[in-house]
Amino acid sequence: MRTSFRYRLYPTRQQTRAMTQMLDTHRHLYNRALAERKDAWEQEQRSVRYGDQSAQLKVERTTNPYLAQTNFTSCQQTLRRLDKTFQAFFRRVQCGETAGYPRFKGRDRFDTVDFVVGDGSKISGNRVYFQHIGNVRIVLHRPINGMIKTLSFTRRADHWYLIVSCDRGGPAPVHHDGPAVGIDVGLEKFATLSTGEYIANPRFFRRDEQVLARAQRRMSKYAKGTPERGYHKRIVRRTHERIANRRKDFAHKLSRRLVSEFGLIVFEDLTITRMIKNHALAKSIADASWNQLMRYTQYKAEGAGALCIQIDPRGTSQRCSACNAVVRKDLSIRVHQCPSCGLEIDRDLNAALNIVGVGLHSLELAPRSRCL
């Protein structure tokens, strides 16, 4: 299993300039490789593979002074990133999904350079070495667990971070014997557990929305390229970063708690990309970031011996968790009242009970009559 660890970097001014220059070099390499693939297909109906572009890279490094000042393997990693983007694009097309063609990267949309450990990069104590940059100070606030495979530096707002990707091979974790839980996510309450517990919606973006809007208005008063606009643009980036960090911290803590307490965790397999097309709820759905919690819970469960699955969400809100009768109700109705058995409970709790029931049935741990 691959796991990533993120640590704060504290480069000097000279190292910051070198890292910024390296980001620009890799961004230009990415865009040129994308343009080559695009032109080859449009003009000659010819596909360009990663192997072709990697072979050309050796020749380009002899004529391009910027590429010559970068690590060869790191350039290959950038070309692999583009290749993975195309593979994902073709996979979505074959599945009939709406697939966006790979885009060219602007200065603010390319912020990571990858290195293979031992080839132009290594960690030694509280320093990480990158070829053509030097030894950069890092803060190892927690130990690195596993065999290091790649090292990457990334820029977030005005801060630099080190991403350590590790292979955590070894014996499988001990099976988690905890109980099962179904989780119904929502907007009024962030999550409702089948145990009867409710998790309040923190609404991180909504809390800082006015601060962000004020910073964006101030930035818009200045022309592009001016120092004043750059100053206010950094404030906007820091505000976005603060919101994202709070959201990640919340999801990490909640997912860790779920994995520690429960052996089976069941979510609904929601089509969030379709739900977010509802303009009245799009901002609130994006702010909740349900998928982030599901992803964090999934990989934490793998390392803890627990099981995290997703089930078909159809009918979980309309079906009675006690007698399986279908009780139609709009989103505005927040209480489930069953005319057949007389059950009267919160709508979200009823859905959570149905979710855990369907999850148990899918694993053949519960009879069909209790779930469907």
Buried (B, 14 or more C-beta within 10 A) or exposed (E): EEBEBBBBBEBEEEBBEBBBBBBEBBBBBBBBBBEBBBEBEEEEEEEBEBEBBBEBBEEBBEEBEBBEBBBBBBBBBBBBBBBEBBEEBEEEEEEEEEBEEBEEBEEEEBBBBBBBBEBBBBBEEEEBBBBBBBBBBBEBEEEEEBEBBBBBBBBBBEEBBBBBBBEEEEEEEEEBEBEBBBBBBBBEBBBBBBBEEBBEBBBBBEEBBEEBEEBBEBBEEBEEEEEEBEEBBBBBBBBBBBBBEBBBEBBBEBBBEBBEBBBBBBBBEBEBEEEBEEEEBEEBBEBBBBBBBBBBBBBBBBBBBBBBBBBEBEEBBBBBBBEBEEBEEEEEEEEBBBEEEEBEBBBBBBBBBBBBBBBBBBEEEBEEEBBE
